[in-house]
């Protein structure tokens, strides 16, 4: 079993990681032996996690989510994939560059 997880740090930032032993990894983060990023932002709390059959799949999602904004991660956590449909940078650029329909 593998896990993808999101931690909320003391300063309100989010950390995304993956592991095959969630309990051990969370304990390591809490005592400052996790990632360099969380080491200086303790305490951290588990905000969200998902299980995967393979660590490769969890790691692939970790890398994908690490590129997301704070707001997009929170939307995903709250509502899953459906909550972030149309939320990509490309979708936002398209919306900003298209002329709005003013009805005139």
C-alpha positions in Angstrom: 0.0 0.0 0.0 1.2 3.5 -0.8 -0.1 6.9 0.3 -0.3 10.5 -1.0 -0.7 13.0 1.7 -1.0 16.8 2.3 0.2 18.4 5.5 -0.7 21.8 6.8 2.3 23.5 8.3 2.3 26.0 11.2 2.6 28.9 8.8 -0.5 27.8 6.8 1.5 26.5 3.9 0.8 23.0 2.5 3.3 20.2 2.0 2.6 17.3 -0.4 4.3 13.9 -0.1 4.1 10.2 -0.7 5.2 7.2 1.3 4.6 3.5 1.8 4.3 3.9 5.6 2.1 6.9 6.4 2.2 6.5 10.2 6.0 6.4 10.3 6.3 9.3 7.8 4.0 11.5 9.8 5.8 10.8 13.0 9.1 11.7 11.3 7.6 15.0 10.1 6.4 15.8 13.6 9.8 15.4 15.2 11.6 17.4 12.5 13.1 14.4 10.7 10.8 14.6 7.7 11.4 16.9 4.7 13.6 20.0 5.0 10.5 22.1 4.2 8.4 20.9 7.1 11.4 20.8 9.6 11.2 24.6 9.9 7.4 24.8 9.9 6.4 22.6 12.9 4.0 21.5 14.0 2.3 20.0 11.0 -1.0 18.3 10.7 -2.4 15.8 8.3 -4.9 17.6 6.1 -5.7 14.9 3.6 -4.5 11.5 2.3 -5.3 8.9 -0.3 -4.3 5.3 -0.7 -2.7 3.7 -3.9 -1.8 0.2 -4.7 1.6 1.3 -6.0 4.1 3.9 -4.7 4.8 4.9 -8.4 1.1 6.1 -8.7 1.3 8.0 -5.4 4.6 9.6 -6.4 3.2 10.6 -9.8 0.3 12.3 -8.1 2.6 13.9 -5.6 4.6 15.5 -8.4 1.5 16.6 -10.1 0.0 18.3 -7.0 3.3 20.0 -6.1 2.8 22.1 -9.1 -0.6 23.3 -8.0 -1.4 26.5 -6.2 -2.4 26.5 -2.5 -6.0 27.4 -3.6 -6.2 24.5 -6.1 -4.9 22.0 -3.5 -7.6 23.1 -1.1 -10.3 22.9 -3.7 -9.1 19.4 -4.6 -9.1 18.3 -1.0 -12.6 19.7 -0.5 -14.2 18.3 -3.6 -11.9 16.0 -5.6 -11.1 16.1 -9.3 -14.5 17.6 -10.2 -13.8 20.6 -8.0 -10.7 21.5 -10.0 -12.0 20.9 -13.5 -11.3 24.0 -15.5 -8.8 25.2 -12.8 -5.6 24.8 -14.7 -3.4 27.8 -15.6 -4.2 27.3 -19.3 -8.0 27.3 -18.6 -7.6 30.6 -16.6 -5.5 32.2 -19.4 -8.2 31.2 -21.9 -10.9 32.8 -19.8 -9.0 36.0 -19.3 -8.1 36.4 -23.0 -11.5 35.7 -24.4 -13.8 38.6 -24.9 -16.6 38.6 -22.4 -20.2 38.5 -23.6 -21.7 41.8 -22.4 -25.0 41.2 -24.1 -24.8 44.5 -25.9 
